[in-house]
């Protein structure tokens, strides 16, 4: 397997099958994918094509049935569960459609949590959380709980939480799915700004506008990569 020197992630022949007592459903069929440092990749495809399964398997949230996934040169599926969890906490950030903020925590407490989980001292974690909230335009909302924030503000907190550990790779699963179009555009502007500063990001999305504007678009169908398009922004007619 050839590994690009600037690749932050290399997936080779990744297989995933969901099984019940009666049936086996292939979800990923020998997927190959490499993501370079500083790259922004959009993943699109019809419902059931394997987009979220791809994210979950490449990030180590789900087990795989075959193949390898290297993050920072390490095979994450060869790691014991505890080490993989620790690696994910240190080297990955996650942004979800449903925000996944802890409702009883303030914005700054939600953002500092990943730092505390990797052993950062409490005072340093609080300082870094406040600085990151300032970077996403929420320095004035540090003490507010999620219920006191708009949907767009909650997603910005989630972005800050994903970035605060300076991860190798940020995974975003439908990050604008619960937002109105104007707020969604502002969140995407933020992710593009972060990407322009060197952050690697993979975005799973149904939004053709995001796909059309992404520097790279990966199309999934029936558990396989149907197309891998560079400079997708110059292409017309991008659909789900």
N, C-alpha and C positions, 0 to 999 in steps of 0.2 A: 504493500500500500504506500503510495506516494503522499508525503505530508508536506504541504506548503510551509516554508519557513515562517511566514507571517500569519499562519492560521491560528486562531484562538480555539477553534473547534473543528474537529474532523470526525465525521461519522462515516463508517464503511459497512455496507451491506447490512444495515440495521433491519431486523425482523421483529414484528410484534403481532401476536395472535391472541384474540380474546376467546376464551373457551367456556362453554357451559356443558352440562351433562349431555346435551343433545347435539350441539353444533360448535364448530370452530370457525371464527370469523377473522380472516387476515386483515389487520389494520395497517401494518407497514410491511412492504414487500421489497426487501433488499435496497433500502434507501442509502444513497451516497450523498454527502453534503459537506462542504467546507465553508467556514466563515472566517474571513480575515480580520485582523485587528483593525478597529475603526470602521467596520463595515455596517451598513444598515440594510437588512434584508426583510422584505415583506413576503409572507407566505399566504397564498390564497388557494381556494378550491371549493367545490360544492360541499354541502353538508355531508358528513360521513366520508370525506376524502382522506382523512387522516391528519388534518392540520394540527389539532390540539394534541392528538396522540404523539405526533412528531415532537412537539414542544416538550411534552411530559417525558418522553423517552430520552431525548437528547440532553435534557437537564438533569436526568437521574431521578425525577419524581416517580416515574414508573420503571419497572424492570423491563428488559428486552429479552427476546427469545433467541436472538442471534445477532452477530456482528459486533462492532466495537464503536465506542464513543470516546474520543480523546478531547479533554478540555485542559488547556495549558500543557499539553503533552502527556497527561495522565489519563489512563483508562478508568473512567468513573464507575463503570459497571463491574470492574474487577476489584473494587474497593469493598471492604466490609461496610455494613450499613452505617455504623457510627462515623467512620471516616468519610464516607460519601456525604453524609448529612453535614459534617463539619466543613468539608470542601465546598459544598453548595452554599453554606452560610457565608463563607469567606469570599468566594470567587464568582457568585452569581447573584443577580437581583431579579425580582419578579414583580410584574404589574398585571393585575387581573381586571376583567370587566366589572366585577362586583366590588372592587377596591380592596376588600379583605382587611380593612382597618379594625383595630380593637376598639369597640365603642366606648369603653370606660376610660381609655387612655386619651390624653391630649394629643394634638398633632406632634409636638416635639417628643412625647413619650413613644408614639408609634414609630417615629423615625429613628430614635436612638436604640430601639429594641434590637435590631440586627447587630449593632456594635456591641451591646452588652452580651449578646449570645456568643460572640467570638472573643470575649475577654477584655474588651476596652474598659478602662476605668470609668466610673460613673460620671465624674466631672468632665472628662474629655468627651465622653459620648454625648452629654448634654450640649456641650459647646459645638461639636460637629453637627449635631442634629439642628441646632438653631442656624448655623451657617448654611446648611443645605436647604432649609426652609426659606432662608433669605434668597438663595440662588433661584428657587422656583417661584419667587414672588409672594411668599407667605410668611415673611418675617414678622408681620404684625398679627399673625393668627396662631402663633406657637401654642398658646394656652387653651385654644378652643378644641372641644371634642368633635368627633366626626359629625354628630347630629347637628352641630352648630355651623357646619360648613356646607357650601353648595356642592353639587356633584362634581363640578370642575375643580373646586378647591380640594375635595377629597382625593380626586385622582392625582392632583399635584402633590399631595402628601404621600400618596403611594409611589409616585415617581421619585420623590426625595428619599423615601425609605429604600427603594431599589438601588439608588445610586450612592448612598452614604458610606458603604463599605468599599467604594471604588472597585466594583466587581470587574472580572474579565469580560463578562457577557451579561446583558440584560435581556430577559425574556418578557415579552408583552403579549398577553392573550386577549384579543379584542379590547384594547385599552380605551377605545372611544365608543364602545358598544352601548353604554348607558348614558351617553351625553348627547345634548342637542348639537346641531351642526356647528354653531359658532364656538361652543365650548370645546367640542372635539377638535376643531381646527387649532385652537390655542394650545391644547395638550400636544398635538402633533408638532406644532411649531417648537414647543419645548423639547420634545424628543429629537427633532432635527438639530436643534441648537446643541444639545448634549452630544449627539453623534458627530457634529462638526468639530467638537472639541476632542474627539478621539475615542468616544465610547462605542463599543460593539453592541448592536441591538438587533434582535430578531422579533418581528411583529407578526402575529397571526391575526388576520383581519378578513372581514367580508366586504369592507369598504373599497369600492373600485377606485375612488379618489386617492386613497393611501397607496394602493398598488401601483397606480399610474405615476405617482410622484416619487416612488422609491427608486434609489439608485440600482437596486437589484430586486427582481421579482421571481419567486419560486412558486410554480403552480403545482398543486397536488391533485391527483385523481386516483381513486381506487387504491390508495395506500402507496402510490409510487410518485416520484417526481416526474410530472408530465413535461415541464419546461423550466428552464433556468435562464432568465433573461437579464442581461446586464443593461444598465441605462434604460430602465423601464419607463422612465419619465418621457422619453421621446416616442413611445409607442402609443398609438391610438386604440380605443376600443377595448381597454382592459376591463374584464368582467370577472365575476366570482366563479 
